[in-house]
Structures are given as structure tokens and as C-alpha cells.
């Protein structure tokens, strides 16, 4: 039985802690803030409750597996999962509105046929077939196994089977998501739909590899879920599972260094001057934080996967509205920008705030979030450059105006609003500039791979969105499973079969 010190109480770290405790190890978590959950936070004001991090859960099977492997009570006995249907509603600049059903490829194609016409629907259906092939080729090495020592194979091999495109007497195939949209989908609304999945993670579709086609495929194939009471309830359930497995928690305990002894990680030095000795250390922190805690440990000496620093963050506006949520309202609506090229250039070229951003509007059907049935709690989110400094109050008005295309009479119903900025994300997660990690993707020279869960310092492992397999709630849970497997079974561990 080893003593294991875990830095941070984010979802990846909690997933690793619970699994390691079940394996018989003594696990202690040291969290610099006063609570658990990482980005899964909640704001409560005057009877309104808002999620300030991820608002939906893709791939709930990851957390079902966590609860199955760590106790008797399944996930559904600890939280109430609700399948969101429609999965999303899209409002396009030309006024077209399309609602896409959950976990139904045929239903999605049918909805697009009604909204965009048969030709567009057929092209999206054909695209999903190719996206599934990319998923089948990349799922295991990118999500279910520790990062390959010969990770360059993943960096160089594009799993998406692009359709040959003939232009100016040359035959080319799409190498980026933007090229997939332009050459294969050939409809600005379909292109906006496709690119919105990358933009949600702060990825520039013009540089994001075609393998990002797996992102819409995952949503269509495996569905989108909500946790009743707010997504913070998922963090609460995982935290309580850790407590049930006798994981120790130390809040307000900031790690300032990883101790080394005989060339191995040997514990933590804490900000109050105390020392927490350990046989192994799991760091669930952002890369800049890990660099300060244990210099020279990342990336691992396995070929040098470039660490994703993240160029994008999120601005979230919390809206307290008078008037109840109308029946039949979509949980999630994406309001697409009127000028996608200008938005991308502002975000990823000038590093500035787009004048007309794409926004995501979340309107949960959840009585626990409002004081009574005569009110509604709504969140509006948009991608912004990491480290941006605003002016946030003025830009929040821009987001509210855009959200008005999804919420009738929004201004007239508004009681008050609150703004959550990149600085708030940085304070909660420690990520520089409030950057939000993206999931791992193949190709692109390895730029969208994440460093291995092992490091160059024996006994030091990493979990969470900034290590393999990357950002997003399911990916964080997978990272915890991979770290536990590497510690329990050793370097020969190759993931669950």
C-alpha cells in the first residue's frame, strides 16, 4: 500500500483518487482553494443557481464506469442524469433554425432535411459516416490507452478519410476542419454547425485537423446529458465517493513544490511550510503550475509531445429572468455569428474580442435552479482569448444582445446579470489566463496531443484536462482511469479492454 499525494481536486484528480483508494492505497488530496470540482463551480444568488463551468455531460459512460469500479452504488443512484432532447438548437444568420435530436443520426439527418434541404442533409449524413471511421481509428489510442511512446504516429496520421477535392487541375483532400466544411459540406450553415464543435473548445477551425470530425460524431452517437440540480452535482457525487473510499482532503492547502528523494517524487512542500510525505504524487494542475512545482518534468522523455498551453478561455454571463421557462424550450441553443471569418480572425489572429460572437445559451428545465416556477436561470457563454481583460461589462451586453435571438423578450425579462471572466477561471483552476484545455486530436503534427500521464520524474503522474487525453469532462475522467492503471498495474498497463 503506497501513500499517494494528489495535487488539486479537479475532476481528473478526483477520479484518480477514488480509483487508487479502492486499489488499497492511502490517498490524500491537497487543494489550494476551499472546495472541490475544478471548473465545475456553482453561483447561487437570491434563489437562482448557475453552473459556471461545463453545462452538459457527453459520454456519461466514463463516470458510470468510475462509480461501478469504486463502489456499490451506480452513478444513477448518486445523481439524476437527464438526456437532453433536442441535443441542440441552432440559429443561423439567415434566420434558419434547426433542432437536432439526441443520439439519433437518422433523426439529425431528418431534422437537417426539414431545415436546410435534402442536399445539405445528405452531405451531413455522408460526413457522419466518415466521422465514424475517424472515431473508430482514433478512439482507443487517443482516449482509452496511455499515450503511445511512438506518439509521432498519432501526430502524422490523419484518421479522417477526406473526400478527394479537385481544384485548379489539382486533387486535394481536406486537412483541416475548415476545409472539410468548404469542400465536403459546401453549405455555410453546415460549416458553421461543424466548426462550432471546435470553437466550443477554443480551437481555430482553420488550423484544427480534420480529425476533429469526431467531436460532432461523439455528440450524435453517444448523446448529451444534464445532471439534475446542476452539473456541480456531478462533482459533489465524485467527491462523496472519494470520502466513502477514505480519501483524505486538505482544502486551503497549496502545494508549492514536489519533493524529490533518490531521483523520485517523495511528497509535497506546502505553502505553510509543512511537508506531506508520499511514495507517489499525482498532479491535477495546469502545465504552468506543474512547471513551477517540479521543473524539468514535463513533457516526459518520450519524444517530447508539445504541451498544450491553450489560447482560449470563456466568458459566461449569468442571467436571472422573470417569467418561467416556456414548455418545449431547447436546453442548449447555439446562436451563430453573422460573420464567421471576422470572428475567427478576432479570436485567433488579433487576439481580440469579436464584435459579433457565436454564443451558446443554456436554459435548463430544472426547478432546483430558480426560486419558483415564475423565474428562469439562463447562462450565455462565448469563447474569448485567454488572458483577455475586457472590458467585460460592455462585452457582456454584446453577448446578451446575441442571446436575444434565442430568448424572446430577453431584455424585458432580465432582472439582473453577473459576469464570469477568464480571471475567475484562472482563480478556480490555476490555468494561466483562464485557458480551457481542448480534447486530444490526432494529426496536426501532434499540436493537439497532450503530454503523457507519466513524467520524467519517476513517481510523478499527471491527471486532468492538461494531460492525456485532454480537456472536457469525459476526458478528465479518462485521465484519472489511466493514471490509476499506470500506478496499479505499472508501465505495461494498456487501458481497459
N, C-alpha and C positions, 0 to 999 in steps of 0.2 A: 504494500500500500504506500503510494507516494503522497507527499504533501505538494499540492498544486496551488499556486497563487495566480489568480485571474485579474488582469487589469481592465477595469471598465465593466459596466453592467448593461451593455447594449445587447441586442437580440442574439447576435452570433456568440458573444461571450457567455450569455446565459444558457444557450443551447449546449455549448461545450461543457459548461459547469455541471448541468444536470446529468448529462451522459457520463461524465467522468466520475461523478459521485456514485452513480448506480454501479459503475465498474469497481467500486470499493476504495476509491481514492479520497483523501481528505482535501476538500476544495474550499478555498476562501477567496471571496471576490472583494476587490478594493476599488471603490467608485469615488471619483473626486467630487461629484455632485451629491445631492441629498436624496436621489431617487434612482430607480432602475428604468430600463427600456430604451436608452439611447435616444434615437429620433422619435420614438413613439411616446409623445407627450400629449397632455391634455390641458386646455384652458377652460376654467369654469368662472362664469360671471352672471350673477343675478338670475340663476336658474337655467342659463344656457351653458352647454358644454360643446367644445370643439376639439377635434383631432388636429394637432399641428404638424404631424409627420405624415407617413403614408396613410391614405384614407381607405384603401382597399387591399385585399389579400389575394394575389394569384397563387396558384399551386398550393392549396392548403394541405396537400398530402405530405409536404415536408414537416409540418407541425403535427399532423396526425401521427407520423412515424416517431417524432420526438416523444410524444406522450405515450405511445404504445411501448417504446423501448425504456421508458423511465418510470412507469407506474401502472397501477391497475385501472385508474380512471382514464378513459379515452378523452381526446380533445373536446368532443361534443358534450361531455358531462361537465367540462370546466368553463366553456364559453358557448354561446349560441351563435353558430355560423348561419348566415343568411346568403343564399345565392342571389346575386343582383341580376335582375332581368327587367328591362334590357341591360346588357352589359355596358353599353354606352350609347349616347345620343350625340350626333354630330351636326353642328350648324355651320354651313359653308358660306363663303362671302356672297354667293349669288342668291342666297335665300333658301337653298335646298336644305332640308332637314331629314336625317336618316337615323333611325333607331336600330341598333344591331343586337339581336338576341344573344343570350348566353349559351355557351357550349353547343353551338349548332352551326357547323359550316354551311349546311344546306339552308338554314334559316338566315344566315348572314347574306348569302348569295341572293336569296329571295328578297330580302329587305333592300339590297342594293339595286336589284332589278326594278323594284317598285319606285325607288327614289332617284336612281341615276340612269336607268335604262338597261336593256338586255346586254348590250355590248360591254358596258362597264362592268356589269355583274359577272359576265363570263370571264373577262380578263382577271378580275379579282379571284374568282374561283380557281382559275388556272394558276395564278400566283400562289394561292394557298397550297396547292399540290406541290409546287416547287419548294415552298417554305417548309412543308412537312419533311421533304427529303433533306433539307439543310438541318432540321431538328434531329432527324434520325442519325445523321452523320456526326453531329457535334454534341448531342445531349450527354453522352457518357463522359467523354474526356473533359468537357467544359463544366459539368455540374456534379457528377457522381464519383469522380476519381480525383485523387491528389494530382496536382499539376505534373504533367509528364516531364521527366528530366530532359528529354529532347523536345521541349516546348516549341522549338522553331518550326516543327511540322505543323502545329496548330497556327502559327503565325503566318506561314507561307501558303497554306492550303485553304482555298475558299470553298466552303461546303455548299454554297448556294448554286444550284445548276441554272445559271443565267441563260436566257434565250439569245441566240446569236442575232445581232442587230447590224444591218447593212446600211452604211452611210458613207457617201462620197467614195464609192468603189472600194470601201474597206469594210470588213466584217469584224465587229467588236462584240464583246459581252460585258454586261454591267458589272462593275467592280464596286460601286457604292450604292447606297440606298437611293440617293437622288437619281442615279442612272436607271435603277430598276423602275422608279416611278415614271421617268421620262420615256424610256424605251419600251417598257413592257406593259405598263398600266395606261399611259397615254391619255389620262384624264386628270386635270388639275385637282379635282375633288378626291379622286383615288390617291393621287400623290400626297395630298395633304393628310389623308387618313393614314397612309403608310408612314409618312415622316413624323406624324405626331407621336408615334410609339417611341421613336428615338429621341425626339425633342423632350419628352417627359422625363428622360434621364439626363438631359443636358447634353445630348450628342448632336453634333452638326451632321445632318443627313448628307451633305456634300462630301464629307470625309469618312463617314461611318460605313464600314464594309457591308456588302450585300448580305452577309450572314445575319445582319440584324433583322432580316425577314422572320427569324424565329420569334421575335417579340410579339407581333400580331398573331402569329400562329399559336403561341402558348395561350394567349387570351382566348382565342376562338376555340381551341381544343380542350383546355382544362378549366376554363371558366374564371369568373371573378366573384369574390366573396366579401362580405362585410361581417364584422363582429358586433353583435347587438350590444349596445351600451357604448360603442366607440372602439376604435382599434387599440386604444390604450388597454382595453380588457385583455387582449392577447398577451401583452407584456405582463400584466398582472398575473395571468394564469401560469406563464412560464416561470415567473419569479416565485410564485407559491409552490410550483413543482420543485424548484430548486430547494426551497425551505423544507419541503417534505422529504427530500433526499439528504437533508442535513448539511447543505451548503451554508457556509458562514458568509455574512455580508457585513462589510465595513463601509458605511457611507461617510462622505466628507473626508475620505482618506485618499489623498492624491499621491500617486507614485511619481517619484522624481528620478528614479534610476533603477536599472536591472542589475542586481548584484551578480558578480561572476566569481567562481571558485574553481580552480583546476581546469579552466577553459570551458566551464559550463555555467548555465544560468543557475543561480543559487538563491534567488529570492528577490525582494524588492526593498529599496530605500524609499521611505515615505516623507512627505513634506514636513511633518512634525519632528523629524529627526530619528524616528524609530525605524526598526528593520523587521521585515517579515520574511523569515527564512522559508525556503521551499526547495523541493527537489526539481520541480518543473515550473515554468511560467508560461501562461497563455495571455497574450496581449490582444485585447479587443479595441484597439485605438487607431486613429488616423495615422498615415505614414509620417507626417511631420512630428507627431508626438513620439512615435516609436524611434525616430532618428535621434531625438533628444534623450530618450530613456536608455537606448543601447546602440551607440554609434557603430556603424560598420556591419550591422547585422542584416541589412536589407538593401537590395534584393539578395536572395540566397545565392550561394555559389553554384547555381545550376544552369548557367548560361546567361544570367542577367536579364530576366524579364523586367521591362521598364515599369516602374511603379506608377500607377495611375494617380495623378495629383488632382484631377478634376478641375474643370474650368467653369462649371456652372453651379449655381445654387438655386434657391426658390424663394419667392415672395408669396406669402399667404395672407389673405385678408379674411378675417372672421366677421361674418355679418349676422347680427341679431335682427330678425324681421318680425313685424306684426302681421298677423294673418297666418292661418295654418297652411301646411303643405298640401297642395291640390292632389287629389287622387289621380293616379296614373303618371305622376311626375317621375322622370328618369332620375336614378340615383346620381349618375355621372353624365355631365354634358361637356363636350369639348367644343368651344367656340373658336373657329379657325380664323386666323388673321386675314385681313383683306390684301395684305402684301407680304407674302411669304419670303420673297427674296430680300426685301428690306429688313424683315425680322431676323433672318439668319445672318445678314451682314452686320446688323447692330450687335447681336449677341456674340458672334464668333469672329467677326472681323474687327469692328471698332471696340468691342468690349463694353458696349453701352446698353442702355435700356431701350427696347424697341418702342417706337411711337404707337404701334398698333400690334400688341402681342396676342399670341394664342393663349387662351385661358381655359382652365379646367374648373368646372363648377360642380361641387358635390352637395347634394341635397338628400341626406339620409332620411329614410322613413323610420324614425326611432324616437318614441316618446321620452326616452331617458335623456335626450339632449336638450329638451325645451321645458320651460316652466309649465306649459299647458298646451292643449290642442290648438289654441289660438295664436301660436307663435311657431317660427321655423328658424333653425340654425343652419347656416349655409357657409361653406368655405369656398374661396376663389383662389386659385393658385396659378402662378406663371413662372417660367424659367427666367432667371436673371444671372448676370455674370457673378461668379464667386468673388467676394470681397467688395462688391459694389456698395456704395454708400448713399444711394438715393438720388434725389430727395424722395423719401418713401411716402410721406403723406400725400404729396401730389401724384405720385405714380399709383398709389392705391386707388385714387379717383379714376385713373385710366382703366384699371382692372375692373372696377365696379361698373364703369360705362360699358365695357366689353361684355361683362356678365349679364347686363340688362338685355342682351339679345337672347338669353336663355331663361331669364326670370322676368316675367311680365310685371310692370309697375314696381321694379326693384327700388327705385329711388323713393317712391311714395310709401313703401312698406318699411324702409330702413329706420330702425331705432338707433342703432349705433354700430360702429365697426372698430376693429382692432387689427393692427398690422404686425405680422411676424416676419422679421427680416433675416438676411444672411447672418448678421451678427448674433441673432437669437439662436440660429442653428449652430454656429460656432461655439457659443457658450454651452449648449447642451451636449454636443458631440465631440468638441475639441478639434474638428476639421478646420483647417485654415481657410478663412474667408467664407465659412459656412458651406464649403463644397459638398456635393452629394455624389457618392460613387455610383457608377453605372455597372450593369452586369457584364461579365466576361463575354467577349465575342471573338470568334476565330478570324483569321486573315489580318489585313492591315498592318503587317509586319510585327504583330504582337502588341501593338499600341493599346489595344483594348483587352489584353490579358492582364491578370493581376498576379503579384508575386505569390510564391508558394506559401502554404501554411507552415512550412518549416523555415528556419532561418539559418544563417551561417554560424550562429551561436548554438551549440548543442543544448537541448533542454528548453529553448525558447521557441514558442509557436505563436502563430497569429490567427485570429478568427475575426469575422465581421466583414462588412462591405468593402473594406480596403484591401482585403486579401482574397485569394482564390476561393470561390468562383465569382466574387464581385458583389455589387450592390443590389438592393431590393430585399424585401422581407424573406422570400423563399431562399434566396441565395445566401443570406446571412445564416439562416437555419442550416443550410447545407454545409457552410464552412464550419459550424460547430460540430456537425457529424464527422467531417473529415479530420478535424483536429483530434477528436476523441478516438477515432480509428487509428490515427498515426501514433497516439500515445499508448493506447491499449494493445494494439497488435504490432506496432513497430513500423519501420520504414517499408516493409513489404506489403503493407495494407494497400488495397486497390479499390476500395469502395464497396458498397453493399451490392450484392448480386441479385 
